[in-house]
Amino acid sequence: MSTIIGLLTAMVLIAVRWVTSKRPHKEVQPVIVRRFFHPGHSWMRETEDGDVLVGIDEFAQSLIGPIEEVQLPRLLKGLEQGGVAWHLRHGDRTVPILSPVAGRVVAKNEMVLANPSLVNSAPYGDGWLIRVKPFDLSIQTKNLLAGKAAQQWLETVRMRLRQFFAGTPALLLQDGGELVRDLSDKCSAREWDSLVKEFFLTDAIHKS
């Protein structure tokens, strides 16, 4: 009797697997992260609860070089879109970065405060800097760049950077003419000040 029950159980299991295998499998849709960029090289992306995560882009971290210190705003501080939100330090040079969004700071990335190099290794991932509860986000995104427009803008920025140092061969690699990384270590003080004003828009900031 037990043998018959065992055979019946095995047959049922085989039948269930066969039916399951015939069902069409749902394709897993990739999660598309919509990231918005500010012309001052900060970015933001919305979270599921309506807050936004904010950080700096790949271009910015490459220019500055290894980040040694991150100076973030205090919790609950109000930010203006286009106003200084935080500072990043490499060596003796500190760069103010503009906020891509207006809102109130609700969290800081403690991992970045403990390990600033995350900004370099994962600027769009673990290297995010602050979490902000935004004001009228749908209106603010109209002042930012996303998708194809952001890609075209970044390519234009790279071309401007090559033109910026066209007369400084020491800052160009010989293969392909690509600019070296960590330009802050290789620029004079005057060149660096001009570069920060040109690409981080610090001559048009609203200090807060």
Secondary structure as UniProt FT lines:
FT   HELIX           2..22
FT   STRAND          35..37
FT   TURN            39..40
FT   STRAND          42..46
FT   TURN            48..49
FT   STRAND          52..56
FT   HELIX           58..64
FT   STRAND          69..71
FT   TURN            75..76
FT   STRAND          78..79
FT   TURN            81..82
FT   STRAND          83..90
FT   TURN            91..92
FT   STRAND          93..98
FT   STRAND          103..108
FT   HELIX           110..114
FT   TURN            116..117
FT   HELIX           118..121
FT   TURN            123..127
FT   STRAND          130..134
FT   HELIX           137..140
FT   HELIX           141..143
FT   HELIX           147..164
FT   TURN            165..167
FT   HELIX           169..171
FT   TURN            174..177
FT   HELIX           183..185
FT   HELIX           189..200
FT   HELIX           202..204
//
